[in-house]
Every structure is written in C-alpha cells, then in structure tokens.
Amino acid sequence: MITSMSPPPKPGVLREYFADLLEPATYRALLFHFLAFPLPLFYFVASVVMLALGLGLLV
C-alpha cells in the first residue's frame, strides 16, 4: 500500500512567514497610512474655517 505523506516543514518556515516584517517597504507603507489618515480631517477643518472667515467678511 502506497500512502502519500506531506513533506516535512522547512527549517526556515517562520523566517519566511515573518519576512515582511524585515522589509523597509512594509514600514514605509505603514508610515504613509499613519501620515495620510489625518489629512481629510485637516482639509475639512481648514475648509470650514475658510468658509467661516469668508462669511464673516461678507457680513
């Protein structure tokens, strides 16, 4: 009887699994997301302030 067995795991499986943590591109992407998150909030606040100043000058 022939049975198929899965190959034994490679010794560096965890190293391959966590390989993304060692690449600088991962941290560059995280930094981009952390810096880009507050931009819409800043644009909204700036537009409301500019609108209020413009309406204040009209009155």
Protein Blocks (a to p, Z undefined) as FASTA:
>chain_A
ZZdddddddfklmmmmmmmmmpmklmmmmmmmmmmmmmmmmmmmmmmmmmmmmmmmmZZ
